[in-house]
Amino acid sequence: MRIVCIGGGPAGLYLGLLMKRRHPEHSISVVERNKPYDTFGWGVVFSDAMMSAMRLADPESAAEIEDAFNHWDDIELVFKGTRQRTTGHGFIGIGRKHLLNILQRRCEALGVELVFEREVESDLDFPDADLIVACDGVNSRIRSRYAEQFKPDMVIRPNRFIWLGTKKAFDAFTFDFQKTEHGWFQAHIYKFDAETSTFIVETTEDAYNAHGLGELDQQGSIEFCEKIFAETLDGAKLLTNARHLRGSAWLNFSRLICGRWSVFNGKSHVVLMGDAAHTAHFAIGSGTKLALDDAIELANQFDRHGHGRDKIETVLEAYEEVRRVDVARIQNAARNAMEWFEVVGRRYADTLEPPQFFYSMLTRSQRISHENLRLRDRTWLEGFERWFAARSGIAVKDGERVPPPMLTPHRVRGLSLANRIMVSPMAMYSAEDGLINDFHVAHLGARAMGGAGLVFAEMTCVSPDARITPGCLGLWNDAQQAQWRRLVDLVHSLGHAKVGIQLGHAGRKGATRVPWEGIDQPLASGDWPLMSASALPYLPHSQLPRAMDRSDMDRVRDDFVAATHRAAAAGVEWLELHCAHGYLLSSFLSPLTNRRRDEYGGSHENRARFPLEVFQAMRAVWPSDRPMSVRLSCHDWTEGGNVPADAAIFAAMFKEAGADVIDCSSGQVWKEERPIYGRLFQTPFADLIRNEVGIETIAVGAISEADHANSILAAGRADLCAIARPHLADSAWTLHEAARIGITKVEWPKQYLSAKGQYEANLARAAAAAAQ
């Protein structure tokens, strides 16, 4: 084949040498705009895993690269007058110019043609090529030419950064955070040769503008950064090798995703690689890794399918299918890390203490979890756990295993929870006339013995017409209150668990069948009139609700207050108001379901007016020493609906009204929603509200392991974790997860103690076998 790589960066050079090495008959050219052996940039960072992949792909260049690498294990944080360090992270750095020079020499040795100082305007400049590899960077001309086919999605991110270097060798990957009168600046610093380090300075657009950095030339920006980071630089100067850029050289990161990576131009197949196809923020240092992995996978696919012209289309399809998955994973982690740095000042740096800030920074991409940190640096993590436990009131003796964050106690108002795990409210649809029955007693009793600190029953309705289905629980009469009293007494007799109730009203989502007979489907008979913020049915064939008038609001408010009185009298210890998932109060908050033109529609204040009225009336009669939370849908996942910023506004209003905690869920407001699911996918909402609004939060959604919960709590992303479906599959989830991570000092029901030692021993044997 005739192969032309447009762009002489890591992607083009590495693909060229791999293809020539594996099939010398190919005619391969790498075309570069710069001069021979000339490039810009400072150092690049790899992981140890990337180096292993390169050894397999081309041992010769890998050996030379490895000889030039600087390896380090430590990460150091400079923050609020402290220096903290952890080890075991396995980074390697090399100068970008040195890396490219090694790859250039390897290409020449194998017979790859290197063409320098040539500007390529179009792929059509190479009509004899069978395959054109567009690796010409984030501003790729080739990608722009076929934008309709490649469907690039480019987003310019808000933070500003400047890429500098210094002739000071740092022995750890160092992060330095410094606050100015206009905001926070952070430096990302790492060594890449014996005497030189990359020094990237980043800040927000607001701080950039307030300091007038756009008006400075590069030298002025350098002097500004030297002043801010003077202590860390310790007399060393900052340097730039980007004199080709005009102005101050501060940039915005461009996040790129393409809908497709290859096209046929009528003569040649054209494929994107590296930054021309996708970008990953420097916060996790994976741009070069992605480029090299692209080259490795494309070469591997040619090996798998054949190196002939007739195989190119098949190869490119397979290449994109495989790479798209890994790129999405890396981009997701990079996005998490990037967004962490974009909000670090207002969300974390101003609010978190140094140990927790360091933990949050280490786990910012969500690729590093709590137990992964233990594998990397047990001493550091156990020191952090000891600090976290002490803040929770636990004094751990020397030599004792420190409880992980999820097993530390937590106090809200006058209520003390034994740990930070909650059994989330989960609808069972198994009541008759709203009454708790034997099923609920067995179901909730089992979970009360399972180790969680707080057990919620399902959403409990405040009137017969507030039910979702005929099978929903209620609390509107004396018989129901008596059954709640029975449940509370039972749970208290079984161990340390406390009891929570979530009060709600179905609104326009009411009068439906139980899910196993047709989820959200209206009742065939026996239904009841519905009401909502506006007269909009949930499904096209659902019952049309009436828009509530003031008399309806008075009656519903009074129903919530009456149920609150009953819950308090039954001994319930935690009260939650359900303002999420498209139910009645949620229908007022979302602009999708609230089309009113009166004082209850339009602005945030108006949409929240009635839910706040209900909450305040409940808070007034709920005992002052017992906590109240509010469940919000923090994202409607539908264009025109609420987004997390709206949820933060509502959370601040409920905080002002006396709420203690916000339970951060999302969705189920509009049937055509398109949620983006994934591990911990709703935790960012809890993180935002906790650390920007300044109110405690509950994280929910796709939290299925102790590792998940501990990571969330340790990083300060939430104060409690509500576990739903895992508790359906395993009523003793908390006890079993504690055993799985080696925590044996956990209280089991005395009736089950004979099983505890055996269960823990079986886990230990399984872990030992897996390690062999």
Phi, psi and omega in degrees: 000155171259116184241132177237123175259117180266108185116122184259035175276191183303320184296308183294315181296317184290320176296318180303312183288325179293316181293320180291322179296320186274336182213081186302342181290343178296145169260113189234131176235141172243119186252124187231139181284333184278174178286163178303135176056032178238139177199171179243165181109166180252249183256159173239156185241135173240163169265166176299326180295323179296321179295323178297319179295324180288327177296323178288323185286316180205091185303327184295307180291327179298319180297318180292319178296317182297323178297330183270350185286150167254122184255139174211155183247345191264148169239131180239140178242129172253116189200126176050047177077009179243157170234121179236147183218141173225158186235180174088020189261344168063067176252154171223139182232149178212148176297137180302317180297318180296316179301311181295323179297320177297315180293324177296315179296321179294320176300313181298320180296328181273349179099016174282132179281124176254122181245116183254164176054042176234119175277124179259119180272330187204152174294338180289353174291350183234068185294343181271357185280137171278324181224125175248122181258110180272099177236047185262028168088180186296334178260035185311123175289327181292316179297320180296324181297326182245039184301326181295325179277317184283336179051059180290139175244101183252127178237125177272119185280157190283331185289154174254145175215157176228132187261109184236179176219171177208147177273052172228128182268117178268137184268005176215156170290111191251135173242125181240122179248124180231135181259132174252180179294344182248003179140183186269144170238142177231143177247134174255117191230130175207144180282142175230353166212188190298336186226000188234143178230145168286144182219093181263126178251133185228147176202175179279162177298323180297314180293321178302313181289319182297326179274358179067031184292334178292344181267355182267152169278181184299320181294322177296320178294321178298314181296323176299313181292323178299324180291316182295317186255031184301319183296316181290322180290330176051049176093345179288150180266151172268146185232155174233145170238027180244042180295345177289342179275139178277158176074213189276347179073012171283135186237164167251140178285139178252115177271124185238131170228136178247141179286337180210151186246353182215151176216167172246124186268010181105334178232322186230151169278138180239128181230143178269145175217157176063215184296345175290335182258329187193150176233151176227131186300146182296350181298337174241006171059044186244007181299311180292322177302314180299319180297314181292321177296323174303311183298316181298314183292321179296318177296320179297322180291326174294320176299322184286319187257344181116149186263025180265161179302324183289353181259355188300313183299317178297317180298314183294323177295316180292320178302312182293321180299317181286313186289327183301324181293311182291321179297318178299320179296314180293317180296325178296315178295319179296322178296316179301314181293317180300313181294328176300313180290331181291332182245010191301324183294300185286334186265324187238310188298324181280342189246327187270146173286156186309315181298317181288327176298318180296316178299315179300318180295317182297327184255017187299327183276349184068009174275336179256122183254181182299309182288334174294323175297326178295321177294323182285315186207083183301318183299314180296314184295319180292329173294320177294316179301323179295318177297316181295317180297320180297323178294336179268004177091015180257126173258115183258129180289152177303134179090347178274148175291127180281134178294142177290166185307320184295339182257013174271150181287161179213137183243131174232120189051234182268005184259126176254124176261139182293332177206182190256018178258133179241144166278114186292150173299125181224120184294129179254340176052043186234015180269160169237126182057032177075006187271138167295135180232190184299325178301311182297322179297315179294315182298306184283329176297319179298319182286333175294332177273357187272001172107344182295152181280334183217134180243121176261140163279173179295168175310127183251128191270147189267357178198163180301323181275005175269356185285150172283312181227168174298345183266010183278150174290154177220165175213069180233003178214173185294323181295318178294320178298321180296321178291325175296320177299319178299317181295314180300314180297320179298310182301317181295332180282347188263349182157211189272351187298141172261167187244131176241152176232138176248114181265136182205174179221128187291332183060228185289350179265014181272180178056045178245169180283160172296149191304321183288357174251003179132094186298132179066006182277136182296151177298141177286332178203162177076022181280180180222158181297144181247156174218159183202180177300319180224161183278075180231123178287152179289313173248157180305327181259008176287163176299140178279119178280158172270150174286129185296139170256182186296325179293323175298317181297318179298316182294316181295316177303314181294327176296318178296319180294318179297318179294326177296315176304314183294319180297318179296317180294331179281353178092010177297140189256344181222133181242130176238136175262125183274108177240034185231177166063025174080005177286186194306305184290326175298326182294337174283324186286327186271133175292345176291325186250350179250102180250020186290152179245011178260199183288000178253012179222161177104260185288167175302316182298318181290318181294330181273353189303309183287314176304321178292323177299317178296314181300313183296323178294322178291316182299327182294333182252349178281136182308136187293340181269002179251140184284154172232134176240165178230127175269127179241146164274105188277355177205127179275349178056030182215136179304132181090353180266183178292146175237174184305326179297324176293318179300322179297322177297314179294322179299320179296324178294316179292325175300314179298327181281352176117007177292144179265328188214146172249125178267110196261093176252195178197165170073189179065020179268321185229128190298331183273018181300157177227076180295154173254098184279164177161172180303127177058031191294342179258354181300323178304332179291318177296321179299309181301310185292319180298312192266347175252324178276330179082042176225147180297150182226160172247127176268137180223162170096113176055037171256108190234358181224156173303323180301320178298308184298315181296322179295317180297311185290318182296324181280355181074027179276342175198167179258337180218156176237126178260120185254124184256268188305321176304330177285338173288321181285332185213102183296335180258038184307313184297315179297318182289322178292323176299315179297323183295331178260015171087015179268113183257340180275068178230137183285120172258156172304135185301333180290341184252007186299330181295338180271340188299308182298319180295318180299314180294321179294320178297320177296318180297318178295319179296320179294320179294320179294321181293331182282344183282000000 
